[in-house]
Every structure is written in structure tokens, then in C-alpha cells.
Amino acid sequence: SLFLFLQLIRIMGKVFGSAFVLALWVVGSLGAPSADQLTSDYSYDQFLLDFKKTGSAEGKALFTQRLKSALAHNSQRGVSFKRGVNKFTDEEAPPMGRAASPGFVSKHQQPFNLPFNDGDLPDSVDWREQGVVSPVKNQGHCGSCWAFATTETVESHVALATGKLFSLSPQQLVACSPNEDHCGGYGGCMGSIPELAYDYLISAGGYAEEWSYPYVSYDGSTNGTCTDAEVYAGIEGYVKLPENNVSSVMYALATVGPLAVNVDASEWHNYESGVYDGCSYDSMDIDHVVGLVGYGTDEESGEDYWLVRNSWSPSWGENGYIRLKRDPVDSTPCGVDTTPEDGTGCEGAATQYPCGQCGVVFDVSYPTGSFSN
């Protein structure tokens, strides 16, 4: 066990000295320290070893700044989440991929008409427990969060409809889904929106499986041309929830399934665990698309949260997930996004007012008519 291993190190240190212990620690490294173990003694050289990175002067400066910030945050009393180190600690920004424009409507969009009633909802929801959520994926350095969030949401709805949990191909969306109006970016690794992905999937007849259309854009290049592939699953339409309507988000999440949501993830890079409440409402910038797979209440702190699946690999956050603070339905605060074309709008989009922690209830959608072949 970890406890016995640490005791062994202490004993060997007394017998052979600190140099031996250091060598033993490097050779048998337990990986990067958790937020509770993190101290100012954690060096950039050790960070590079732990994450198998080459490093740079700019990276060292960022690492030093963020380590100091994480330690200062974690030392405060009463904080609801912990900051740590991960593979993004010495990078300018983690991969994003833009998000959706609330004004976008297509012929495949269907009206939201669920007869929701807050009193009928369960206290907690976690679709992972139902076996309809695939393992967390990794978008790499490509701005393809929109493709990953769409893919994982469709995977879940196909599983709910058919009992089959596929691993579908985000690369198919990256290579094939058009974005002529520059909604949330310019397409591929330059960003797009789930609505365009839904539209493409309907016109193309559906998805290929990931093994037959593998992800090749990890390095940040769209890579590869759009090719025909055998369709294994698909959808017939999609629903866009009313903007900033917390009740509809909770009801759809509890009764329909996982949702694709648009968020401000600009400060998520060093999140490690807990209920996150670190987004600013004064200068919000919706820049990322993720999956909303549940909600609940933290047993220790009593904080209500939204359960969000990210696409930065299982090594980030809580095994690839983040829990965002969930405010009361009737008192959810809103922010201001004055630069929607940076990541949320089509060309010409005006100032937007996302609500919820990191704008989580601002722009929300899910596929309909899911099927498999």
C-alpha cells in the first residue's frame, strides 16, 4: 500500500541517507502529488518527470506562478474545491473548441415541450450509474470540444434508446461537419457548435465507430479529409432548451439523459477536485463545450453541484470530470459575455448573458430519435 511504501522510504532514509531516498523516489515515482500533498518544494524538474514533458523557460514561469496560486487557494479556509498540478500547468491554455450560438436554428431543431415540474425531480442524478456513459476521451491540442461533447452525448442517447453503448467517432465530425457561417469558430480544430454537428449527422445518416474512423487530430491539426464510413448509429433531430432556464435543464437531465452544454472553462486548467465556484460573472467568456451527466449534493460540504464530463482525458480533475456549483433554481446568477465571437456566437453575435456557474445553463441541447444499425 501507499502507507507501507512511504514508511519503507522513511526507514531507508534513516539507514542510507537522503540521497538514496531521492533516487528511490525518482525511480519508483508515485506520480504528481495530489492537492493535499502539494508543497512549494515541488520543482519544475520533478513536474517534467511526472508528466513526461520537455519543458521551456515560458513553461517554467507559468508552472511557478500556478503552483504558487494553487497553494494560496488551497490554504484558504472554507474553499469548496482544490487546485492542483496536471499536464496543463505549464501551458498557456488547455484545449477548448468554442461553443454554441443561442440564435442558431436549423430545420432539424425540435421544440422543447417537456411538462417539467421541479417537485417531481430526484435529489441526485448520475447517468454513469446507468451504464450509458462511455469512458472519458481526450481531444488533445485540437479545438474540437464541440465534436467530443456532441459525440459523447449521442453515445449516451443511443445507449438509452437501444441498450448499445458505442464508442463513436469525433474525428468524423472534425473532418466532415461544415461551418460556413463561422459559428463558434471556423470548423475542425478551429471550433464549431453541437447544433451544426447534429445537422451534419442527420444529413450523413449517422456516425461511424471510432475504430473505423480514428481520431488523428490530437496534435491540433484537423488532419485527414472527410471520407465515407459505415454508419453504426445516428439521430433524427435535436432539442435546444430555453436559454438560461435552470428548471428545464434539471428536468431534461433527470428524465431524458445527458446534455451538451456550453461553458466558460478559462480557469479550469488547475482544477483537481471538489465543487468548483471559481468562474467570474463580471467577465465571462463561453469558450468550451462539455457534457452534463448529472447533479447532486456533496456529502461533506453540503454544496449542490452539476456533474460535468470534460474531454481533457481521465488524468484531469475528478477522473475527467468537474463538479460545478449549482445555485438554487430561483436565484441562479448570470454573467456578461461581451466577446461572443471569441467562442460562443456566429459572426455578428451580440453581447450575451450566460447564467449559472461558468454559464452552465446558458446554451443546452440533446439529440432525439437516436438509433443504431
Buried (B, 14 or more C-beta within 10 A) or exposed (E): EEEEEEEEBEEEBEEEEEEEBEEBEEEEEEEBBEBEEBEEEBEBEBBBBBBEBEBEEEBBEBBBEBBEEBBEBBEEEEBBBBBBBBBBBBBEEBBBBBBBBBBBEEEBBEEBEEEBEEEEBEEBBEBBEBEBBBEBBBBBBBBBBBBBBBBBBBBBBBBBBBEEBBBBBBBBBBBBBEBEEBBBBBBBBBBBBBBBBBBBBBEBEBBBBBEEBEBBBBEBEBBBEBEEBEBBBBBBBBBBBEBBBBBBBBBBBBEBBBBBBBBBBBEBBBBBBBBBBBBEBEEBBBBBBBBBBBBBEBEEBEBBBBBBBBBBBBBBBBEBBBBBBBBEBEEBEBBBBEBBBBBBBBEEBEEBBBBBBBBBBBBBBBBBBBBBE
